[in-house]
Amino acid sequence: SMSLREHALSLFRSTVGTVRPAPMLKRAVKLQGDGRPQLLVKGQAFPLKRDLYLVGFGKAVLGMAAAAEEILGDHLIRGIINVPLGIQESLHRAGMQEMLLKPHSKIQVIEGAKNNLPDPEALRGAVAIQELAEGLTADDLLLVLISGGGSALLPAPIPPILLEEKEKLTKMLASRGAAIQELNIVRKTLSLLKGGGLARLAYPAQVVSLILSDVIGDPVDIIASGPTAASSHSVQDCLQILNKYNLLHNLPKSVETVLSSSPTKPTAPEDYSHVCNVIIGSNTLALDEAKCQAEGLGYATLILSAAMCGEVSHVATLYCQLIQLVCLGFAGLGGGPLGDEVRGNLLQLAAELRIPGLNIAEFLQALRGFGPDRAVCILAGGETTVQLQGTGKGGRNQELALRVGLGLHRAQAMETSSPPGRYEIIFLSGGTDGQDGPTEAAGAFCSPELVDEALQEGIDVEAFLSNNDSYTFFSQFQGGHHLLVTGLTGTNVMDIQVILIRAM
């Protein structure tokens, strides 16, 4: 029988496999011939009256474009994509030929946004995309590929604003404590292409956007700053933010000019009747695939939420309490005073974390339906945050795994709070893009036994955590066997967590 670790790894791989660009596009997009060709996107038909063009921007767009070109064949007239600097070289080195365009591709690739910041190369790509969009007619179709990281790859400040002026303003806002949402509102207002700008420029052509979401809740106006979605914000919102951070009086002349001549109301949604935005890949889709696989392996499976967010230590506590409840249920003690205590803690913590779509009461109800001898799988996804205090190496996934392992070890050490019986538990957290912090690991596996073993060897797990050094902990332990190393995946739908529990 496979170990829990092998099961967890296979479930993680299946989630990533399902949102890899090629299978994802092939599921969502078909081309129908027969004299009057049409593009079918998730069952919706778009007739190809004249020419088909393609543009794209984002970290996963190269693989999406390669798959799209294969599907579209000769119908594609021309394409331009903006992708991160060095990505073709990285994929080539990783042997991921299927993510690269063919030698005689009709799609031009522009690499830019070094360190995920807008730069002159990204601007050059954005201008090329803008020119292509402006030249379209009512009989053309523009296919837009969007993934996370698209925002930095599509900088096109409204003239006369210069890229460096916009950047300087964004940096000033950030240094005064503006939240990412506020920064995005200001960026969108000063941009030609963000906040629905690309779709407006492409009018009257039909615009179909295929979106790979890396944002909790899949909001199309937020992913890559929503170039093909109506913006829900106005110039008023932008001015309020600038006022809040006392920046209204030292704005560059160009920014003042643009703000004073911008329309005050957001564009009416009917201005977007020529646009269709389709989410073709997301954390939710990936979790659904993992659930099918886990059930196939014989696990009673529940999806907790695709929107797990919050400080990593709080999220770890939530997972530890959930796991304790499952173990209490196995021991038939779920309804006892101990179960009530853990349940109370859980409900309180969930209320504090305010995770979208997380209904703990409903989840606990579903747990009660599981027989005591079933192996249980709990799946979740989203993106946690880490407050960096130390100088160690690691990422949010490795830190989350280590914190859960330590929490479970502590619960087991306090005999009173740990149910009788023996359980095998594995917790896995990984980034679907194959990266977690500045290391080659995508995440890590952890178990209470691993922490137990480390402590017996005199290793101070706490010290590693307070130095944000989870990577060093995992790599020096059991030969790094607990690190999740997948290499670049060419996709990104945030993070996935897999919890497997079985009675021994």
Long-range contacts (C-beta under 8 A, 24 or more apart in sequence): 2-297, 4-424, 4-425, 4-426, 4-500, 4-502, 5-426, 5-445, 7-294, 7-297, 7-299, 7-426, 7-500, 8-426, 8-428, 8-445, 8-498, 8-500, 9-428, 9-445, 9-484, 10-293, 10-297, 11-290, 11-293, 11-294, 11-297, 11-377, 11-379, 11-428, 11-498, 12-290, 12-428, 12-430, 12-484, 12-486, 12-496, 12-498, 13-486, 14-289, 14-290, 14-293, 15-286, 15-287, 15-289, 15-290, 15-432, 15-496, 16-286, 16-432, 16-434, 16-486, 16-489, 16-491, 16-496, 17-289, 18-281, 18-285, 18-286, 18-289, 19-212, 19-281, 19-282, 19-285, 19-286, 19-432, 19-491, 19-493, 20-63, 20-489, 20-490, 20-491, 21-60, 21-63, 21-64, 21-66, 21-67, 21-99, 21-212, 21-490, 21-491, 22-63, 22-66, 22-67, 22-70, 22-98, 22-99, 24-64, 24-67, 24-212, 24-280, 24-281, 24-491, 25-64, 25-67, 25-68, 25-71, 25-210, 25-280, 26-67, 26-71, 27-280, 28-210, 28-278, 28-280, 29-68, 29-71, 29-210, 29-280, 30-71, 31-71, 31-72, 31-73, 31-75, 37-75, 39-72, 39-141, 39-143, 39-208, 41-208, 41-210, 41-276, 41-278, 42-278, 42-280, 44-276, 44-278, 46-141, 46-206, 46-208, 46-276, 48-75, 48-141, 49-139, 49-140, 49-141, 50-137, 50-139, 50-140, 51-77, 51-139, 51-140, 51-141, 52-76, 52-77, 52-140, 52-141, 52-143, 53-77, 53-78, 53-79, 53-132, 53-136, 53-140, 53-141, 53-142, 53-143, 54-78, 54-79, 54-80, 54-81, 54-107, 54-142, 54-143, 54-144, 54-145, 55-79, 55-80, 55-81, 55-129, 55-132, 55-133, 55-142, 55-143, 55-144, 55-145, 55-198, 56-80, 56-81, 56-82, 56-83, 56-144, 56-145, 56-146, 57-81, 57-82, 57-83, 57-125, 57-126, 57-129, 57-145, 57-146, 57-150, 57-153, 57-154, 57-224, 57-227, 58-83, 58-145, 58-146, 58-147, 58-148, 58-149, 58-150, 58-153, 58-212, 58-224, 59-83, 59-84, 59-87, 59-147, 59-148, 59-149, 59-150, 59-433, 59-492, 60-147, 60-148, 60-212, 60-433, 60-490, 60-491, 60-492, 61-145, 61-146, 61-147, 61-150, 62-87, 62-88, 62-91, 62-99, 62-100, 62-101, 62-109, 62-490, 63-91, 63-96, 63-98, 63-99, 63-490, 63-491, 64-145, 64-147, 64-210, 64-212, 65-101, 65-107, 65-109, 65-145, 66-98, 66-99, 66-100, 66-101, 66-102, 68-143, 68-145, 68-210, 69-101, 69-102, 69-105, 69-106, 69-107, 72-143, 76-106, 76-107, 77-106, 78-106, 78-107, 78-108, 78-132, 79-105, 79-106, 79-107, 79-108, 80-107, 80-108, 80-110, 80-125, 80-128, 80-129, 80-132, 81-107, 81-108, 81-109, 81-110, 81-125, 81-145, 82-110, 82-111, 82-112, 82-113, 82-122, 82-125, 82-126, 82-129, 82-150, 82-153, 82-154, 83-109, 83-110, 83-111, 83-153, 84-111, 84-112, 84-113, 84-116, 84-149, 84-153, 85-111, 85-112, 85-113, 85-114, 85-121, 86-111, 87-111, 90-488, 91-488, 91-490, 94-487, 94-488, 96-488, 96-490, 99-490, 112-153, 113-149, 113-152, 113-153, 116-149, 116-152, 117-152, 117-167, 118-152, 118-153, 118-155, 118-163, 118-166, 118-167, 119-163, 120-163, 122-152, 122-153, 122-154, 122-155, 123-155, 123-156, 123-163, 125-153, 125-154, 126-153, 126-154, 126-155, 126-156, 126-193, 127-156, 129-154, 129-193, 129-198, 130-156, 130-192, 130-193, 130-198, 130-201, 133-198, 133-201, 133-202, 133-205, 134-201, 134-202, 136-202, 136-204, 136-205, 137-204, 137-205, 138-204, 138-205, 139-205, 140-205, 140-206, 141-205, 141-206, 141-207, 141-208, 142-202, 142-205, 142-206, 142-207, 142-208, 143-208, 143-209, 143-210, 144-198, 144-207, 144-208, 144-209, 144-210, 144-227, 144-228, 145-209, 145-210, 146-209, 146-210, 146-211, 146-212, 146-223, 146-224, 146-227, 146-228, 147-211, 147-212, 147-214, 147-223, 147-224, 147-491, 147-492, 148-212, 148-213, 148-214, 148-215, 148-223, 148-224, 148-492, 149-214, 149-224, 149-492, 150-223, 150-224, 150-225, 150-227, 151-184, 151-187, 151-194, 151-224, 151-225, 153-224, 154-191, 154-193, 154-194, 154-198, 154-224, 154-225, 154-227, 155-191, 156-191, 156-192, 156-193, 156-197, 157-190, 157-191, 157-192, 158-190, 158-191, 158-192, 158-258, 159-254, 160-254, 160-257, 160-258, 161-190, 161-252, 161-254, 161-255, 161-258, 162-254, 165-252, 165-254, 165-255, 166-190, 166-191, 166-255, 168-252, 169-247, 169-251, 169-252, 169-255, 172-245, 172-247, 173-241, 173-242, 173-245, 173-247, 176-245, 176-246, 176-247, 177-245, 178-241, 178-245, 182-241, 182-244, 184-222, 184-225, 185-233, 185-237, 185-238, 185-241, 186-238, 186-241, 186-242, 187-225, 188-225, 188-226, 188-231, 188-233, 189-233, 189-235, 189-237, 189-238, 189-259, 189-262, 190-238, 190-255, 190-258, 190-259, 191-225, 193-227, 194-225, 194-226, 194-227, 194-231, 195-221, 195-225, 195-226, 195-227, 195-229, 195-231, 195-233, 196-221, 196-226, 196-227, 196-228, 196-229, 196-230, 196-231, 196-267, 196-272, 197-227, 198-227, 198-228, 199-227, 199-228, 199-229, 199-272, 199-274, 199-275, 200-267, 200-271, 202-274, 203-271, 203-274, 204-274, 205-274, 206-274, 206-276, 207-274, 207-275, 207-276, 208-275, 208-276, 208-278, 209-275, 209-276, 209-277, 209-278, 210-278, 210-280, 211-277, 211-278, 211-279, 211-280, 211-281, 212-279, 212-280, 212-281, 212-282, 212-491, 212-492, 212-493, 213-279, 213-281, 213-282, 213-283, 213-493, 214-492, 214-493, 214-494, 215-494, 216-283, 216-306, 216-307, 216-309, 216-356, 216-382, 216-383, 216-494, 217-307, 217-356, 218-279, 218-282, 218-284, 220-277, 220-279, 228-275, 228-277, 229-272, 229-275, 229-277, 230-266, 230-267, 230-268, 230-269, 230-271, 230-272, 231-266, 231-267, 232-266, 233-266, 234-264, 234-265, 234-266, 235-259, 235-262, 235-263, 235-264, 236-264, 281-491, 281-493, 282-306, 282-493, 283-307, 283-381, 283-382, 283-432, 283-493, 283-494, 283-496, 284-381, 285-493, 286-381, 286-432, 286-493, 286-496, 287-379, 287-380, 287-381, 287-496, 290-379, 290-496, 290-498, 291-379, 294-377, 294-379, 297-377, 298-375, 299-374, 299-375, 299-376, 299-377, 299-500, 300-370, 300-371, 300-374, 300-375, 300-376, 300-377, 301-376, 301-377, 301-378, 301-379, 302-363, 302-366, 302-367, 302-376, 302-377, 302-378, 302-379, 303-378, 303-379, 303-380, 304-358, 304-363, 304-378, 304-379, 304-380, 305-355, 305-356, 305-357, 305-358, 305-380, 305-381, 305-382, 306-357, 306-380, 306-381, 306-382, 307-355, 307-356, 307-357, 307-358, 307-381, 307-382, 308-355, 308-358, 308-380, 308-381, 308-382, 308-383, 308-384, 308-495, 308-497, 309-353, 309-355, 309-356, 309-382, 309-383, 309-384, 309-385, 310-353, 310-355, 310-384, 310-385, 311-384, 311-385, 311-386, 311-387, 312-384, 312-385, 312-386, 312-396, 312-399, 312-400, 312-403, 313-403, 314-349, 314-352, 314-353, 315-353, 315-384, 315-400, 316-400, 316-403, 316-404, 316-407, 317-349, 317-407, 318-346, 318-349, 318-350, 318-353, 319-400, 319-404, 319-407, 319-427, 319-497, 319-499, 320-404, 320-407, 320-408, 320-411, 321-345, 321-346, 321-349, 322-346, 322-378, 322-499, 323-378, 323-404, 323-408, 323-425, 323-427, 323-499, 323-501, 324-408, 324-411, 324-417, 324-418, 324-419, 325-364, 325-367, 326-367, 326-376, 326-378, 326-501, 327-418, 327-419, 327-421, 327-423, 327-425, 327-501, 328-419, 329-367, 329-368, 329-370, 329-372, 330-372, 330-419, 330-421, 330-423, 330-501, 330-503, 331-372, 331-419, 331-420, 331-421, 332-372, 333-419, 334-367, 334-368, 338-416, 338-417, 338-419, 342-417, 355-382, 372-503, 373-503, 375-500, 375-501, 375-502, 375-503, 376-499, 376-500, 376-501, 376-502, 377-498, 377-499, 377-500, 377-501, 378-498, 378-499, 378-501, 379-496, 379-497, 379-498, 379-499, 380-496, 380-497, 380-499, 381-493, 381-494, 381-495, 381-496, 381-497, 382-494, 382-495, 383-494, 383-495, 384-495, 386-468, 388-468, 389-466, 389-467, 389-468, 390-466, 390-467, 390-468, 390-469, 391-467, 391-468, 391-469, 392-464, 392-467, 392-468, 392-469, 392-470, 392-471, 392-472, 393-437, 393-438, 393-439, 393-468, 393-469, 393-471, 393-472, 394-436, 394-437, 394-439, 394-468, 394-469, 394-470, 394-471, 394-472, 394-473, 395-431, 395-435, 395-436, 395-437, 395-438, 395-439, 395-441, 395-443, 395-470, 395-471, 396-429, 396-436, 396-437, 396-495, 397-429, 397-430, 397-431, 397-436, 397-442, 397-443, 397-444, 397-484, 397-495, 398-429, 398-436, 398-437, 398-439, 398-441, 398-443, 398-444, 398-470, 398-471, 398-474, 398-483, 399-465, 399-468, 399-470, 400-429, 400-497, 401-427, 401-428, 401-429, 401-443, 401-444, 401-445, 401-446, 401-470, 401-474, 401-482, 402-444, 402-446, 402-451, 402-461, 402-464, 402-465, 402-470, 402-473, 402-474, 403-465, 404-429, 404-446, 405-446, 405-447, 405-448, 405-450, 405-451, 405-461, 406-451, 406-461, 406-462, 406-465, 408-447, 408-448, 408-451, 409-448, 409-451, 409-452, 409-455, 412-448, 421-503, 422-503, 422-504, 423-501, 423-502, 423-503, 423-504, 424-500, 424-501, 424-502, 424-503, 424-504, 425-499, 425-500, 425-501, 426-498, 426-499, 426-500, 427-497, 427-498, 427-499, 428-484, 428-497, 428-498, 428-499, 429-495, 429-496, 429-497, 429-498, 430-484, 430-486, 430-495, 430-496, 431-492, 431-494, 431-495, 432-489, 432-491, 432-492, 432-493, 432-494, 432-495, 432-496, 433-488, 433-489, 433-491, 433-492, 434-486, 434-487, 434-488, 434-489, 435-488, 436-484, 437-471, 439-471, 440-485, 440-487, 441-471, 441-474, 441-483, 441-484, 441-485, 442-484, 442-485, 442-486, 442-489, 443-483, 443-484, 443-495, 444-470, 444-474, 444-482, 444-483, 444-484, 445-482, 445-484, 446-482, 450-477, 450-478, 450-482, 453-477
